[in-house]
Amino acid sequence: MNIYVSNLGFSVQNEDLKKQFARYGEVASVNVIMDKVTNRSRGFAFVEMKDTQAATKAIQELNGLMLDNRTIKVNEARERDI
């Protein structure tokens, strides 16, 4: 399942998110989206988890977590309209 994580602090790295989500199951990938010009985080990321049940539990429990002094929002990622 692909998970959308928003309201991230600018210092949050892929490894930080992987540690949080790995408590719930195997993390296939983490991608903190970076600004191409400034090379700073854009404040959101995508986390891919193989097990849907583990991903659902992670969404429920990590949504509202304080990470890097910010309350993160965690939801199932929606397909992007082209």
MODELLER restraints for C-alpha pairs under 7 A, 6 or more apart:
rsr = mdl.restraints
at = mdl.atoms
rsr.add(forms.Gaussian(group=physical.xy_distance, feature=features.Distance(at['CA:1:A'], at['CA:48:A']), mean=5.69, stdev=0.5))
rsr.add(forms.Gaussian(group=physical.xy_distance, feature=features.Distance(at['CA:1:A'], at['CA:49:A']), mean=5.26, stdev=0.5))
rsr.add(forms.Gaussian(group=physical.xy_distance, feature=features.Distance(at['CA:1:A'], at['CA:50:A']), mean=6.13, stdev=0.5))
rsr.add(forms.Gaussian(group=physical.xy_distance, feature=features.Distance(at['CA:1:A'], at['CA:52:A']), mean=5.66, stdev=0.5))
rsr.add(forms.Gaussian(group=physical.xy_distance, feature=features.Distance(at['CA:1:A'], at['CA:55:A']), mean=6.47, stdev=0.5))
rsr.add(forms.Gaussian(group=physical.xy_distance, feature=features.Distance(at['CA:2:A'], at['CA:46:A']), mean=6.70, stdev=0.5))
rsr.add(forms.Gaussian(group=physical.xy_distance, feature=features.Distance(at['CA:2:A'], at['CA:47:A']), mean=5.85, stdev=0.5))
rsr.add(forms.Gaussian(group=physical.xy_distance, feature=features.Distance(at['CA:2:A'], at['CA:48:A']), mean=4.52, stdev=0.5))
rsr.add(forms.Gaussian(group=physical.xy_distance, feature=features.Distance(at['CA:2:A'], at['CA:49:A']), mean=6.50, stdev=0.5))
rsr.add(forms.Gaussian(group=physical.xy_distance, feature=features.Distance(at['CA:2:A'], at['CA:76:A']), mean=6.23, stdev=0.5))
rsr.add(forms.Gaussian(group=physical.xy_distance, feature=features.Distance(at['CA:2:A'], at['CA:77:A']), mean=5.46, stdev=0.5))
rsr.add(forms.Gaussian(group=physical.xy_distance, feature=features.Distance(at['CA:3:A'], at['CA:46:A']), mean=5.50, stdev=0.5))
rsr.add(forms.Gaussian(group=physical.xy_distance, feature=features.Distance(at['CA:3:A'], at['CA:47:A']), mean=5.01, stdev=0.5))
rsr.add(forms.Gaussian(group=physical.xy_distance, feature=features.Distance(at['CA:3:A'], at['CA:48:A']), mean=6.11, stdev=0.5))
rsr.add(forms.Gaussian(group=physical.xy_distance, feature=features.Distance(at['CA:3:A'], at['CA:74:A']), mean=6.98, stdev=0.5))
rsr.add(forms.Gaussian(group=physical.xy_distance, feature=features.Distance(at['CA:3:A'], at['CA:75:A']), mean=5.80, stdev=0.5))
rsr.add(forms.Gaussian(group=physical.xy_distance, feature=features.Distance(at['CA:3:A'], at['CA:76:A']), mean=4.50, stdev=0.5))
rsr.add(forms.Gaussian(group=physical.xy_distance, feature=features.Distance(at['CA:3:A'], at['CA:77:A']), mean=4.75, stdev=0.5))
rsr.add(forms.Gaussian(group=physical.xy_distance, feature=features.Distance(at['CA:4:A'], at['CA:45:A']), mean=6.04, stdev=0.5))
rsr.add(forms.Gaussian(group=physical.xy_distance, feature=features.Distance(at['CA:4:A'], at['CA:46:A']), mean=4.82, stdev=0.5))
rsr.add(forms.Gaussian(group=physical.xy_distance, feature=features.Distance(at['CA:4:A'], at['CA:47:A']), mean=6.60, stdev=0.5))
rsr.add(forms.Gaussian(group=physical.xy_distance, feature=features.Distance(at['CA:4:A'], at['CA:74:A']), mean=5.85, stdev=0.5))
rsr.add(forms.Gaussian(group=physical.xy_distance, feature=features.Distance(at['CA:4:A'], at['CA:75:A']), mean=5.30, stdev=0.5))
rsr.add(forms.Gaussian(group=physical.xy_distance, feature=features.Distance(at['CA:4:A'], at['CA:76:A']), mean=5.78, stdev=0.5))
rsr.add(forms.Gaussian(group=physical.xy_distance, feature=features.Distance(at['CA:4:A'], at['CA:77:A']), mean=4.72, stdev=0.5))
rsr.add(forms.Gaussian(group=physical.xy_distance, feature=features.Distance(at['CA:5:A'], at['CA:44:A']), mean=5.49, stdev=0.5))
rsr.add(forms.Gaussian(group=physical.xy_distance, feature=features.Distance(at['CA:5:A'], at['CA:45:A']), mean=5.14, stdev=0.5))
rsr.add(forms.Gaussian(group=physical.xy_distance, feature=features.Distance(at['CA:5:A'], at['CA:46:A']), mean=6.08, stdev=0.5))
rsr.add(forms.Gaussian(group=physical.xy_distance, feature=features.Distance(at['CA:5:A'], at['CA:72:A']), mean=6.82, stdev=0.5))
rsr.add(forms.Gaussian(group=physical.xy_distance, feature=features.Distance(at['CA:5:A'], at['CA:73:A']), mean=5.64, stdev=0.5))
rsr.add(forms.Gaussian(group=physical.xy_distance, feature=features.Distance(at['CA:5:A'], at['CA:74:A']), mean=4.61, stdev=0.5))
rsr.add(forms.Gaussian(group=physical.xy_distance, feature=features.Distance(at['CA:5:A'], at['CA:75:A']), mean=6.57, stdev=0.5))
rsr.add(forms.Gaussian(group=physical.xy_distance, feature=features.Distance(at['CA:6:A'], at['CA:43:A']), mean=6.06, stdev=0.5))
rsr.add(forms.Gaussian(group=physical.xy_distance, feature=features.Distance(at['CA:6:A'], at['CA:44:A']), mean=4.25, stdev=0.5))
rsr.add(forms.Gaussian(group=physical.xy_distance, feature=features.Distance(at['CA:6:A'], at['CA:45:A']), mean=6.51, stdev=0.5))
rsr.add(forms.Gaussian(group=physical.xy_distance, feature=features.Distance(at['CA:6:A'], at['CA:72:A']), mean=5.81, stdev=0.5))
rsr.add(forms.Gaussian(group=physical.xy_distance, feature=features.Distance(at['CA:6:A'], at['CA:73:A']), mean=5.14, stdev=0.5))
rsr.add(forms.Gaussian(group=physical.xy_distance, feature=features.Distance(at['CA:6:A'], at['CA:74:A']), mean=6.59, stdev=0.5))
rsr.add(forms.Gaussian(group=physical.xy_distance, feature=features.Distance(at['CA:7:A'], at['CA:43:A']), mean=5.46, stdev=0.5))
rsr.add(forms.Gaussian(group=physical.xy_distance, feature=features.Distance(at['CA:7:A'], at['CA:44:A']), mean=6.20, stdev=0.5))
rsr.add(forms.Gaussian(group=physical.xy_distance, feature=features.Distance(at['CA:7:A'], at['CA:70:A']), mean=6.86, stdev=0.5))
rsr.add(forms.Gaussian(group=physical.xy_distance, feature=features.Distance(at['CA:7:A'], at['CA:71:A']), mean=6.77, stdev=0.5))
rsr.add(forms.Gaussian(group=physical.xy_distance, feature=features.Distance(at['CA:7:A'], at['CA:72:A']), mean=5.06, stdev=0.5))
rsr.add(forms.Gaussian(group=physical.xy_distance, feature=features.Distance(at['CA:7:A'], at['CA:73:A']), mean=6.28, stdev=0.5))
rsr.add(forms.Gaussian(group=physical.xy_distance, feature=features.Distance(at['CA:8:A'], at['CA:43:A']), mean=4.50, stdev=0.5))
rsr.add(forms.Gaussian(group=physical.xy_distance, feature=features.Distance(at['CA:8:A'], at['CA:44:A']), mean=5.70, stdev=0.5))
rsr.add(forms.Gaussian(group=physical.xy_distance, feature=features.Distance(at['CA:8:A'], at['CA:70:A']), mean=6.62, stdev=0.5))
rsr.add(forms.Gaussian(group=physical.xy_distance, feature=features.Distance(at['CA:8:A'], at['CA:72:A']), mean=5.93, stdev=0.5))
rsr.add(forms.Gaussian(group=physical.xy_distance, feature=features.Distance(at['CA:9:A'], at['CA:43:A']), mean=6.09, stdev=0.5))
rsr.add(forms.Gaussian(group=physical.xy_distance, feature=features.Distance(at['CA:9:A'], at['CA:68:A']), mean=5.71, stdev=0.5))
rsr.add(forms.Gaussian(group=physical.xy_distance, feature=features.Distance(at['CA:9:A'], at['CA:70:A']), mean=6.31, stdev=0.5))
rsr.add(forms.Gaussian(group=physical.xy_distance, feature=features.Distance(at['CA:10:A'], at['CA:40:A']), mean=6.71, stdev=0.5))
rsr.add(forms.Gaussian(group=physical.xy_distance, feature=features.Distance(at['CA:10:A'], at['CA:41:A']), mean=5.18, stdev=0.5))
rsr.add(forms.Gaussian(group=physical.xy_distance, feature=features.Distance(at['CA:10:A'], at['CA:43:A']), mean=6.08, stdev=0.5))
rsr.add(forms.Gaussian(group=physical.xy_distance, feature=features.Distance(at['CA:12:A'], at['CA:68:A']), mean=6.97, stdev=0.5))
rsr.add(forms.Gaussian(group=physical.xy_distance, feature=features.Distance(at['CA:13:A'], at['CA:32:A']), mean=6.66, stdev=0.5))
rsr.add(forms.Gaussian(group=physical.xy_distance, feature=features.Distance(at['CA:14:A'], at['CA:30:A']), mean=5.63, stdev=0.5))
rsr.add(forms.Gaussian(group=physical.xy_distance, feature=features.Distance(at['CA:14:A'], at['CA:31:A']), mean=6.13, stdev=0.5))
rsr.add(forms.Gaussian(group=physical.xy_distance, feature=features.Distance(at['CA:14:A'], at['CA:32:A']), mean=5.85, stdev=0.5))
rsr.add(forms.Gaussian(group=physical.xy_distance, feature=features.Distance(at['CA:18:A'], at['CA:27:A']), mean=6.74, stdev=0.5))
rsr.add(forms.Gaussian(group=physical.xy_distance, feature=features.Distance(at['CA:18:A'], at['CA:30:A']), mean=6.49, stdev=0.5))
rsr.add(forms.Gaussian(group=physical.xy_distance, feature=features.Distance(at['CA:21:A'], at['CA:27:A']), mean=6.80, stdev=0.5))
rsr.add(forms.Gaussian(group=physical.xy_distance, feature=features.Distance(at['CA:21:A'], at['CA:58:A']), mean=6.39, stdev=0.5))
rsr.add(forms.Gaussian(group=physical.xy_distance, feature=features.Distance(at['CA:24:A'], at['CA:54:A']), mean=5.39, stdev=0.5))
rsr.add(forms.Gaussian(group=physical.xy_distance, feature=features.Distance(at['CA:24:A'], at['CA:58:A']), mean=5.88, stdev=0.5))
rsr.add(forms.Gaussian(group=physical.xy_distance, feature=features.Distance(at['CA:25:A'], at['CA:54:A']), mean=5.52, stdev=0.5))
rsr.add(forms.Gaussian(group=physical.xy_distance, feature=features.Distance(at['CA:26:A'], at['CA:49:A']), mean=6.10, stdev=0.5))
rsr.add(forms.Gaussian(group=physical.xy_distance, feature=features.Distance(at['CA:26:A'], at['CA:50:A']), mean=6.44, stdev=0.5))
rsr.add(forms.Gaussian(group=physical.xy_distance, feature=features.Distance(at['CA:27:A'], at['CA:48:A']), mean=6.07, stdev=0.5))
rsr.add(forms.Gaussian(group=physical.xy_distance, feature=features.Distance(at['CA:27:A'], at['CA:49:A']), mean=4.69, stdev=0.5))
rsr.add(forms.Gaussian(group=physical.xy_distance, feature=features.Distance(at['CA:27:A'], at['CA:50:A']), mean=6.76, stdev=0.5))
rsr.add(forms.Gaussian(group=physical.xy_distance, feature=features.Distance(at['CA:28:A'], at['CA:48:A']), mean=5.29, stdev=0.5))
rsr.add(forms.Gaussian(group=physical.xy_distance, feature=features.Distance(at['CA:28:A'], at['CA:49:A']), mean=5.31, stdev=0.5))
rsr.add(forms.Gaussian(group=physical.xy_distance, feature=features.Distance(at['CA:28:A'], at['CA:50:A']), mean=6.28, stdev=0.5))
rsr.add(forms.Gaussian(group=physical.xy_distance, feature=features.Distance(at['CA:29:A'], at['CA:47:A']), mean=5.81, stdev=0.5))
rsr.add(forms.Gaussian(group=physical.xy_distance, feature=features.Distance(at['CA:29:A'], at['CA:48:A']), mean=5.11, stdev=0.5))
rsr.add(forms.Gaussian(group=physical.xy_distance, feature=features.Distance(at['CA:30:A'], at['CA:46:A']), mean=5.88, stdev=0.5))
rsr.add(forms.Gaussian(group=physical.xy_distance, feature=features.Distance(at['CA:30:A'], at['CA:47:A']), mean=4.52, stdev=0.5))
rsr.add(forms.Gaussian(group=physical.xy_distance, feature=features.Distance(at['CA:30:A'], at['CA:48:A']), mean=6.42, stdev=0.5))
rsr.add(forms.Gaussian(group=physical.xy_distance, feature=features.Distance(at['CA:31:A'], at['CA:45:A']), mean=5.45, stdev=0.5))
rsr.add(forms.Gaussian(group=physical.xy_distance, feature=features.Distance(at['CA:31:A'], at['CA:46:A']), mean=5.27, stdev=0.5))
rsr.add(forms.Gaussian(group=physical.xy_distance, feature=features.Distance(at['CA:31:A'], at['CA:47:A']), mean=6.46, stdev=0.5))
rsr.add(forms.Gaussian(group=physical.xy_distance, feature=features.Distance(at['CA:32:A'], at['CA:41:A']), mean=6.71, stdev=0.5))
rsr.add(forms.Gaussian(group=physical.xy_distance, feature=features.Distance(at['CA:32:A'], at['CA:44:A']), mean=6.12, stdev=0.5))
rsr.add(forms.Gaussian(group=physical.xy_distance, feature=features.Distance(at['CA:32:A'], at['CA:45:A']), mean=4.12, stdev=0.5))
rsr.add(forms.Gaussian(group=physical.xy_distance, feature=features.Distance(at['CA:32:A'], at['CA:46:A']), mean=6.52, stdev=0.5))
rsr.add(forms.Gaussian(group=physical.xy_distance, feature=features.Distance(at['CA:33:A'], at['CA:41:A']), mean=5.90, stdev=0.5))
rsr.add(forms.Gaussian(group=physical.xy_distance, feature=features.Distance(at['CA:33:A'], at['CA:42:A']), mean=5.80, stdev=0.5))
rsr.add(forms.Gaussian(group=physical.xy_distance, feature=features.Distance(at['CA:33:A'], at['CA:44:A']), mean=6.04, stdev=0.5))
rsr.add(forms.Gaussian(group=physical.xy_distance, feature=features.Distance(at['CA:33:A'], at['CA:45:A']), mean=5.46, stdev=0.5))
rsr.add(forms.Gaussian(group=physical.xy_distance, feature=features.Distance(at['CA:34:A'], at['CA:40:A']), mean=5.42, stdev=0.5))
rsr.add(forms.Gaussian(group=physical.xy_distance, feature=features.Distance(at['CA:34:A'], at['CA:41:A']), mean=4.35, stdev=0.5))
rsr.add(forms.Gaussian(group=physical.xy_distance, feature=features.Distance(at['CA:34:A'], at['CA:42:A']), mean=5.38, stdev=0.5))
rsr.add(forms.Gaussian(group=physical.xy_distance, feature=features.Distance(at['CA:35:A'], at['CA:41:A']), mean=6.06, stdev=0.5))
rsr.add(forms.Gaussian(group=physical.xy_distance, feature=features.Distance(at['CA:35:A'], at['CA:42:A']), mean=5.78, stdev=0.5))
rsr.add(forms.Gaussian(group=physical.xy_distance, feature=features.Distance(at['CA:49:A'], at['CA:55:A']), mean=5.92, stdev=0.5))
rsr.add(forms.Gaussian(group=physical.xy_distance, feature=features.Distance(at['CA:59:A'], at['CA:74:A']), mean=5.51, stdev=0.5))
rsr.add(forms.Gaussian(group=physical.xy_distance, feature=features.Distance(at['CA:59:A'], at['CA:75:A']), mean=5.99, stdev=0.5))
rsr.add(forms.Gaussian(group=physical.xy_distance, feature=features.Distance(at['CA:62:A'], at['CA:74:A']), mean=6.58, stdev=0.5))
rsr.add(forms.Gaussian(group=physical.xy_distance, feature=features.Distance(at['CA:63:A'], at['CA:72:A']), mean=6.21, stdev=0.5))
rsr.add(forms.Gaussian(group=physical.xy_distance, feature=features.Distance(at['CA:63:A'], at['CA:73:A']), mean=4.96, stdev=0.5))
rsr.add(forms.Gaussian(group=physical.xy_distance, feature=features.Distance(at['CA:63:A'], at['CA:74:A']), mean=4.64, stdev=0.5))
rsr.add(forms.Gaussian(group=physical.xy_distance, feature=features.Distance(at['CA:64:A'], at['CA:71:A']), mean=5.26, stdev=0.5))
rsr.add(forms.Gaussian(group=physical.xy_distance, feature=features.Distance(at['CA:64:A'], at['CA:72:A']), mean=5.34, stdev=0.5))
rsr.add(forms.Gaussian(group=physical.xy_distance, feature=features.Distance(at['CA:64:A'], at['CA:73:A']), mean=5.75, stdev=0.5))
rsr.add(forms.Gaussian(group=physical.xy_distance, feature=features.Distance(at['CA:65:A'], at['CA:71:A']), mean=5.43, stdev=0.5))
rsr.add(forms.Gaussian(group=physical.xy_distance, feature=features.Distance(at['CA:65:A'], at['CA:72:A']), mean=5.64, stdev=0.5))
rsr.add(forms.Gaussian(group=physical.xy_distance, feature=features.Distance(at['CA:66:A'], at['CA:72:A']), mean=6.36, stdev=0.5))
